[in-house]
Amino acid sequence: QWLNNIDIAVIRFQAPGTKVDCDDYALELQHKAMSDGYIMSFEVIYPDEYNKLFKNGRLPPNSIHAINSVVIGNDVYYIEPQTHEIVYVAHLD
């Protein structure tokens, strides 16, 4: 529910005219989560894993991408900060 109400169209730490890319979105979402009292991690993911898990995008080979991750209870989820797509990753324990 929290994620549905977040708009990261404005990246607060970018100078006007500066290129905004995936790490900027992931850092901004992490900052917004922290300011609202949530713990959210910054993750780097490789194309094989990203393309296997996420349905709304494809990464080219030999690239990396920045996303976020959260732990809710004993479950780990990845969040694509640019589309808000959430994928289940693992159950801990």
Secondary structure, 3 states (H helix, E strand, C coil): CCHHHCCCCCCCCCCCCCCCCHHHHHHHHHHHHHHCCCCCEEEEECHHHHHHHCCCCCCCCCCCEEEEEEEECCEEEEECCCCCCEEEEEECC
